[in-house]
Amino acid sequence: MLDFCGVERERLRASWVSSAEAPEFVEEVNSFIDALKKLGPSPLKAKIAEKTKNTEKIETTEKIETEKIETGQIGVS
């Protein structure tokens, strides 16, 4: 499923650590953080930014068209 979404499998990790194993938990979390840092920014971040930019362009265009209609600059059929 992650591959389908464009996310590397290494960005998800599951591990079982007992509540009595605090040092092991800390090591697991730190290890995962290091792995994520090596991977760099999420590829989804760029995709979300691009979609947001496109959505803002569409909303701006629609707002301009609405204002033109409301001010009579464009006739409505």
ZAVODO-12549 format. One record per residue (C-alpha): x, y, z. Coordinates in nm, 2 decimals. Example, Ala and Ser with C-alpha at 12.3 -4.5 7.8 and 13.67 -1.06 7.14 Angstrom:
BEGIN
> x; y; z
> 1.23; -0.45; 0.78 $
> 1.37; -0.11; 0.71 $
//
This chain:
BEGIN
> x; y; z
> 0.00; 0.00; 0.00 $
> 0.28; 0.24; 0.08 $
> 0.45; 0.17; -0.26 $
> 0.11; 0.25; -0.43 $
> 0.10; 0.59; -0.24 $
> 0.46; 0.67; -0.34 $
> 0.61; 0.62; 0.01 $
> 0.92; 0.42; 0.08 $
> 0.86; 0.11; 0.29 $
> 1.14; 0.22; 0.52 $
> 0.91; 0.51; 0.64 $
> 0.70; 0.27; 0.84 $
> 0.83; 0.05; 1.12 $
> 0.65; -0.18; 1.37 $
> 0.83; -0.31; 1.67 $
> 0.72; -0.48; 1.99 $
> 0.88; -0.34; 2.31 $
> 0.77; -0.43; 2.66 $
> 0.68; -0.15; 2.90 $
> 0.96; -0.28; 3.12 $
> 1.22; -0.22; 2.84 $
> 1.25; 0.16; 2.84 $
> 1.61; 0.16; 2.71 $
> 1.51; -0.07; 2.42 $
> 1.22; 0.16; 2.34 $
> 1.45; 0.47; 2.33 $
> 1.70; 0.28; 2.11 $
> 1.42; 0.18; 1.87 $
> 1.28; 0.53; 1.84 $
> 1.63; 0.68; 1.79 $
> 1.71; 0.42; 1.53 $
> 1.39; 0.50; 1.34 $
> 1.45; 0.87; 1.36 $
> 1.81; 0.82; 1.22 $
> 1.66; 0.60; 0.93 $
> 1.41; 0.87; 0.85 $
> 1.67; 1.15; 0.85 $
> 1.88; 0.94; 0.60 $
> 1.57; 0.91; 0.37 $
> 1.52; 1.28; 0.37 $
> 1.19; 1.47; 0.33 $
> 0.88; 1.27; 0.26 $
> 0.80; 1.25; -0.11 $
> 0.44; 1.32; -0.01 $
> 0.54; 1.67; 0.11 $
> 0.62; 1.78; -0.24 $
> 0.30; 1.63; -0.38 $
> 0.09; 1.80; -0.11 $
> 0.26; 2.13; -0.18 $
> 0.19; 2.10; -0.55 $
> -0.18; 2.01; -0.50 $
> -0.22; 2.30; -0.26 $
> -0.06; 2.54; -0.51 $
> -0.29; 2.41; -0.79 $
> -0.60; 2.44; -0.56 $
> -0.50; 2.80; -0.47 $
> -0.47; 2.89; -0.84 $
> -0.81; 2.74; -0.92 $
> -0.98; 2.92; -0.62 $
> -0.82; 3.25; -0.73 $
> -0.93; 3.21; -1.09 $
> -1.29; 3.13; -0.97 $
> -1.29; 3.43; -0.75 $
> -1.18; 3.66; -1.03 $
> -1.45; 3.52; -1.26 $
> -1.71; 3.56; -0.99 $
> -1.61; 3.93; -0.93 $
> -1.62; 4.00; -1.31 $
> -1.97; 3.86; -1.33 $
> -2.09; 4.05; -1.02 $
> -1.94; 4.38; -1.15 $
> -2.09; 4.33; -1.49 $
> -1.75; 4.29; -1.67 $
> -1.87; 3.96; -1.80 $
> -2.22; 3.90; -1.92 $
> -2.40; 3.58; -1.80 $
> -2.60; 3.38; -2.06 $
//
